């Protein structure tokens, strides 16, 4: 019989035995008949046949074993038995599978996010030799690592290092809406140099990739490549895509190829849909101006060349370039900035995993999240271990009996492990489903409606490997203690006395519960820190009221040539918009507050040297402060006429500005000068002072800001403060905009609240997720505590009975049970707080106005846990107090 | 079952030879054949015959089939020698002859 036959027999043990029995029975029958024929009396024949044959059971057993794979049959039996056990206590099984499954799923989701953002190697040739160039740059507060370069510098670096490395250029991937025929739609576009795909070693799935020839003459290479996922998702892999054209801004691009599957650019977090040659950048100044740093430079060192060798070749080119650059700077640029630029060293960073803003911004948060869900998994494992231990104890007599009648200890351990594996397999399935849902959900939480994050979260081989390894570890973790305790089963001890092995088991489960409380405290503490941070940020005074403010971005194309005509056009639009029913007031500004844009300019005060000459600017129309709910402290608002005949001659400043430059005096009517070009300054008169408001980001705090009247710009943000909602307002606004002038187009509509919330997205995500998992941890710990206390009460029933019989009061019994709980909880709690406090400095970069040792965050988990522990202890204590001494003593 | 094991080589050989010469037979038939041909000198220990045949079946030397029998309500399991079994039989026969020949020589010449 083949191996397959042996396999089949495992699943039909009864039928197999019947087969053997039938064959033997036939033999006996024939033998009996033969004996009768030979003259033996029929009543003796059957008996003699059986005697001659021997014990048919032994024959059957021996035959059975030769006809199955013995170890596999044992396993199958264990599986069957395990299934039956799990089905017998569905409550336990379900709790274990769901709690383990959610924790495993959350860990897998965290892994898939980390993998997509941090670990995954780019699908390019020789990623280990890839590098990104960076240099230190003087930021507003600290020195940052900059990775943006200008096009002219790229050409020089490329020429200088032709022998050491292949260098390519990659713009920043970003939302660049395109128009296919008449359909305008959003898509992520990126500019790259013509040799980019050749250097990266990425080919085409259709057509061809760019060649250096596609990137030679600025403005004349209207070709584009699509990513495979875009081609698949948007065009259903239509092979006729080659030769089709789309419009981006003013240019029309022809599709010449689709890039290999799997390559979506070098920026995790941004999946590029289409690429354009760098020389097509609009405006064209982007590739001629040495001061426009709009590109990343990356490359691959040639075989046998080290990063440092390539760097040494690039450094002199970089230094020369900077020397010529600073000559163009105005005198107002601080000396320190100039010097740091001159001294700055180029660095080549290993680039196998790409480079991403998302990674920089959210890596720590993702690690923290992974840590939290890992801790929750530990708690879940401890819970299952405890429940298994308790059940093992309840079954200790059964196990002892089985050992006594000859079951091998190996079988018993196998039994316990198989049960654990069954639980884990169930949990893995729950976890897989949860991870497939949770990964994308968390990704969406981290993005906003306006800035979406796109990651390839497919689990793939690494994800599945992680899941399997995690399950194996979890099984080992929660299955080890019960398996060992099953292996120690000694029939004599257990069957004789009722106390055998009980003390170690009770200690084991107490240690487990203490560990659970400890971990739970850490998770609660972290959640408190993030919640408090989020609450602080939410309650920060923004200086304006975002609610009920709608923003419409409007472009005039073609724009009026004269400043007066521009102002007339936009003031007309503002007035019409303000008259829409449901609109309280309307205004214009260069961009919405906190939208992310910034305009910083140098100022000086006539006849005075001042510190801090960089000031934020925003161009606004009359009514801006009123619409945004910013309080005018003194003076007056700007008027349309203030911007004529020259735009930046009068301005409203904020209190931060007034206090910094004119401390202790009124700023009204005073003048300062603003830089207009190299060493050219214009004088500005202060018309009014408004209360401080957030300009770009809450964490920036309030800093000096100047509000100037609107100028000849062609794109403005229109703010509308509405009474109720935006529903009726948007169509009315569209009508009014086209009525004012056909050249005006609405390019985007959103709410100010969306913008503000978008700034808090990381903190909100962390707060929500950590609170959710803290809740789960608390619940699991409470279940664990309850289970262990209930079990210990059951086990000590006799002891409690004796105590009561000897005159102990019921209050004493309650104290006994609650005392046990308090001891375990407070030990775990203390250790947990110490741990949490020690760990908290690693998350300080994620906190805002909350110190790592925050008192509230230390106290809240302690109180919460004690409360939950008391609740968990109530029922067991009550049951202990109601023990009837006579019944308790009689039942043994 | 140490006693059986020592006889196992011979039992395998006898079963294979009978199946090769007499065609398909059931277990009881094989027992009878061995007893008759050896004129009752060799008695098969019936309890060890079936495990041995099942083992040979596992090894692929013989194959089995259920056949309904006339006059009995039971089915009988008929065994048949396979190609592999014939090769095995040849090798076993050679070995057996060599051993018995050697034993005879010792008895004769010692």
Boltz contact constraints between the chains, C-beta under 6 A:
constraints:
  - contact:
      token1: [A, 1]
      token2: [B, 57]
      max_distance: 6.0
  - contact:
      token1: [A, 1]
      token2: [B, 58]
      max_distance: 6.0
  - contact:
      token1: [A, 23]
      token2: [B, 77]
      max_distance: 6.0
  - contact:
      token1: [A, 26]
      token2: [B, 74]
      max_distance: 6.0
  - contact:
      token1: [A, 26]
      token2: [B, 76]
      max_distance: 6.0
  - contact:
      token1: [A, 27]
      token2: [B, 27]
      max_distance: 6.0
  - contact:
      token1: [A, 27]
      token2: [B, 28]
      max_distance: 6.0
  - contact:
      token1: [A, 30]
      token2: [B, 28]
      max_distance: 6.0
  - contact:
      token1: [A, 53]
      token2: [B, 46]
      max_distance: 6.0
  - contact:
      token1: [A, 53]
      token2: [B, 47]
      max_distance: 6.0
  - contact:
      token1: [A, 54]
      token2: [B, 47]
      max_distance: 6.0
  - contact:
      token1: [A, 59]
      token2: [B, 47]
      max_distance: 6.0
  - contact:
      token1: [A, 59]
      token2: [B, 50]
      max_distance: 6.0
  - contact:
      token1: [A, 62]
      token2: [B, 51]
      max_distance: 6.0
  - contact:
      token1: [A, 63]
      token2: [B, 50]
      max_distance: 6.0
  - contact:
      token1: [A, 63]
      token2: [B, 51]
      max_distance: 6.0
  - contact:
      token1: [A, 63]
      token2: [B, 54]
      max_distance: 6.0
  - contact:
      token1: [A, 66]
      token2: [B, 54]
      max_distance: 6.0
  - contact:
      token1: [A, 66]
      token2: [B, 55]
      max_distance: 6.0
  - contact:
      token1: [A, 66]
      token2: [B, 58]
      max_distance: 6.0
  - contact:
      token1: [A, 67]
      token2: [B, 54]
      max_distance: 6.0
